[in-house]
């Protein structure tokens, strides 16, 4: 369903016949979607869907099988940011089309790890970090960077002050701006950055949206808080969970429960412990596919247990059916996390 009047009215659009995991529309007719098995484009509002033909880009998809973000710029320009793993800090490549999805080309932004990718103000934007001074002893260091491009081929660094991005590296960027810290939304798309402040929340995650006077995010429940203009950005607050993509494109369908979105930050920071740990999870999945409860065993500290619980509660599964009826489900699995001791 789509709305062109701010949500006052909605229009039902034909679906591609499979679960939509990601979507980006440039207007009422043109856009791209990701299903479990395919990337599909439409030029008639969903009446017809055409699969993306990778052609010479098949090897790219083998190296970067995760579709981290889709961006439809206009009726002709579409792009996909691919990742080598599911998390935002993995290496990336871009699939770019300038003819409405008929042909595609692989592009790379050198020396950068990009956390967010979107279409805004008639340009593509990619935000993350760039390694500079690579020729110096120690191999250089990472600084915040924002790239923008009119076509996905030629990229330019933004000249906007990105000081607010030094803490959390501007994760989870949307049209409103980026979460530059837990407590600040930084609009880095303007010539001069603008800031919104809001009360910090330990459960804040990358599923957020903001208006002029409020910010909301979807965790175990929808939580909202007042937001206001600020003259500067905050540098405190709890960290923000890493964003993650759906599973790899075209992966074989596993037997049993199928996860739609199971993001996990595999690199955590703790004040007392460090090392690599295998964590056992017992997860209760409700009939609608959301996680109704989680038990974390063998976590190395209460803080790590809490962080993992919060992330797993955001997981989404395909509703599980038995004898043609949706049922509650209990399952067990393991995740591997690497913990670094904070200074």
Secondary structure as UniProt FT lines:
FT   TURN            6..7
FT   STRAND          20..25
FT   STRAND          31..35
FT   STRAND          39..42
FT   TURN            45..46
FT   STRAND          50..51
FT   HELIX           55..57
FT   HELIX           58..63
FT   STRAND          66..72
FT   STRAND          78..83
FT   TURN            88..89
FT   STRAND          92..97
FT   TURN            100..101
FT   STRAND          105..107
FT   TURN            110..111
FT   STRAND          112..120
FT   TURN            121..122
FT   STRAND          123..132
FT   TURN            134..135
FT   TURN            137..138
FT   STRAND          141..149
FT   STRAND          156..157
FT   HELIX           163..165
FT   TURN            166..168
FT   STRAND          171..174
FT   TURN            175..176
FT   STRAND          177..181
FT   TURN            182..183
FT   STRAND          184..187
FT   STRAND          194..198
FT   TURN            202..203
FT   STRAND          208..210
FT   STRAND          214..218
FT   STRAND          222..230
FT   TURN            249..250
FT   STRAND          259..261
FT   STRAND          267..270
FT   STRAND          275..285
FT   TURN            287..288
FT   STRAND          290..297
FT   HELIX           302..312
FT   TURN            313..314
FT   STRAND          316..317
FT   STRAND          321..322
FT   TURN            323..324
FT   STRAND          325..326
FT   STRAND          329..341
//
